Amino acid sequence: MPIPTWHFRMLGTAALQAHGEAFTPLERKAAALLAYLALEGPSRRAQLIGLLWPDTREVAARNNLVHLLRKLRRSADAVPVVGAEVLSLARDLVSDVLEAQEAFVRGEYTVVLRFEGEVLQGLVYDDLPDLDLWVEAQRGRWREWQGVALRQEVRRHEAQGEYDAALTLALALHDLDPVSEDAARRLMRLHYLRGDRSAALRAYSRCAEVLRREFGVDPLPETQDLAR
């Protein structure tokens, strides 16, 4: 299998690695361009400039895109984006999110959980409304993948009696969705199975406090039954 020329890191600090050299951080529009092409596939220039420069006249926006591609070329000694009117990523570019997606589809949840960070973490696009919506959707999808992977791995470890490992993952699941009663019940049950009744009841108390503060409701009957 040929060694990829570029690695695009989309999770955590967005960065590009060329030819095995050190990762170079990407500014926000370069990161968004590569992320969009990685996740959406080949895209027309008009579509891309509409996302990246929505309030700029077309001629100027097209020039901005040309300059952005040149900056990428200078940072990577070659450009990882190919095409003329329709742009796409070079075939020998790999990305962490795409690798995680392939593992998720195969049901390799332990592999998914090796990837950390948020999609384009720390980058803000609130001045670019359509791009901002797209980035938030990708972040939400990544959190869904993480949630599914965590739940599956918690179940697997619990079924095998590996309560410590299951609890570690259940805590990560709870951090991912602090208002989830399902995640709270997992914590309660695992604390109890480990022989720590007090920790199980504290988990219930925290769950009840969060629900009342955020939604003005009490825990579901099944959560209360578990506490009893």
N, C-alpha and C positions, 0 to 999 in steps of 0.2 A: 504494500500500500504506500503510495507516495506521501512524503512528508508535506503537510500543508505549508504554504508560503506565509499565510497570515492567520493570527488568532485574534478574534474580536471578543473582548470581555465586556459583556453587557450587564452582568450582575455586579453590584458594588460600584467601584469607581470605573467608569467607562474608559477603556484603553485599547490600543491596538499594538500587537506585536508583529514585527516583520522579520522574516528570515531567522527566527530563533533569537533575535536580539531582545533587549529589555522592553517591557511594555511602556508605551508612551500614552499618557492621559490624553483624552480627546475633549475638545471644547464641545459645548452642548449641541450645536447644530450639526457638527460632524458626527457626533455620537448618534443623534436622532436619525440622520440620513442612513448610516450603516444599519442601525436597528430596524428601520422601516424596510429596507431592502432585504434584510435577513429574514424578517418575519412575514412580510407581505409578498416578497418575490419581485420580479421585474416590474418596474414602474415607469410611467412616462414622466419626462422632465416637467411638463406642465403641472402634473399632480404633485410632484415634489416641491416645486417652487411655491405652489399654493399653500402647502403646509408650512414651509420654512420662512417664506416672506409674503404673507397674505396681503399686506398693505403696501407692497412695493410694485411699481409698474413692471409689466412683463419683461421688457428689455433689460431693465436694471436687475430684476430678480434672476433672469437667466445669467447675467454676468456674475452675480453673486454666487450662483451655483458653480460656474466655471472656476471662480477663484477658490471656492471651497474644495473642489476636486483637486486643484493644483496644490493646495496646502496639504491635502492627504497624500498626494504623490511625493511631495518633498519630505514628509515625515516618514514615509514607508519605502522610499527609493523606487517605488512603482505604485501605481494606483490600484487599490483593491476593488474599484468600481469600474465596470466595463460597459460598453454600449454607446450609442449616439443619442437618438431621440428617446429610446427606451433604455433605462439603466438597470443594471443588475450587479450583484456581487461576483467577484472572480470565483471560479469553481474551487480553487484551492484555498478558500478562506473558511475557517471553522469558527463557530461561536459557542460559548458556554450554554446559552439558552436553547439553541438547537440541539446540542448534545443532551441536555436535560430533557427536552421534549421527546427525543427518540427513546431515552431510557424510560420515561413515563409511559409511552405507548407500549413498550415491551413489558411493562409491569415491574421494572427493576427499581423499586422504590428506595432501596438503600443507596443506589447511585444518584437518584434525584436529590436525596438529602445531603449529598456531599457538596452540592452547590449552595453557596450562601450569598446573602445580599439581596437588594431590591433591583429591579430593572432600572437602569440608568440612575442609580442611586445618587441623591443629592442634586440632581439637575432639575431646574424649574422651567416650565414652558407656559406659564399662565398668561404670557403676552401673545401666545400663538394658540388660539382657542381650539382649532381642529386638531393640531398636533398634541396639545395638552390632553384632550379627550382620548386620543389614541394611546398615548403613553400610560395614562391612568388605567385604561382597559388592559393593557399588557401587564401592568403591575398587578391588577386584580386577578388576571388569569394565572400568573405565576404563583400568587398566594393560594389560589385554588389547588394547583398542582401540589404545592407543599402540604396543604391541608390533607388532601387525599393520601399522599405518601406517608405522612405522619400517622394518620388514623390506621392505615393498613399495617404499619410497622408496630404501632402500639398493640393492636390486636394480636399480631404474630408473637411478640414477646410475652404478652400476658398469657396466651394459650400455652406457651412453652414453660410457664412458671418463672419467667425471667422478669420479676417485678421491678427490680432496680432499673434495668434498661428501659422497660415500658414506662416507668415514671419519668425518666429523663425526657423521653420523647413526648409524653403527655404534657409536661411543663412547657415544652416548645410549642405544642399545639395550642395550649391555653394562651401563650404570649401572642400567637398569631391571630387569635380571635378571643379577646378577653371577655366578650359578652356572650359567648357560646355556652349554653347550659350543658350541651353534650360533652364539651371539653371539661367542664367543671365536674360532671359526674364521673368521667374517667379518672380525674385526679382523686376524687373522694374514694372511689372503689380501689384504686391502686394503693393509696395510703393505708386503707383498711386491710387489704391483702398483705401488706408488709408489716401489719401488726401495729400501725400507728393510728389509733382511733382519734386521738386529739388533732392530728394533722388533717384527717378526713373531715372532721367537723369545722376546722378553721377554713378549709377550702369551701365548705358549704356557706359559712358566714360571709366570706368574701364574695361568693357568687350572689347571695341575696342582697348584699350591699350594693354591688354594681348594678344589678337589675333595677333596684329601687331608685338609685341615683340617675341612671341613664334612661329608664323607660317608665318608672313609676309603677312597676308590677312586682309581684312576688314570684319566687321560683315555681316551676311547674310541679304538679302533684307528684310526678315520678321522682323529681329531685328531692322533694320534701320527704317522700317515702324512704328514699335511700338514706337520708340523714337520720330519720327515725330508726 
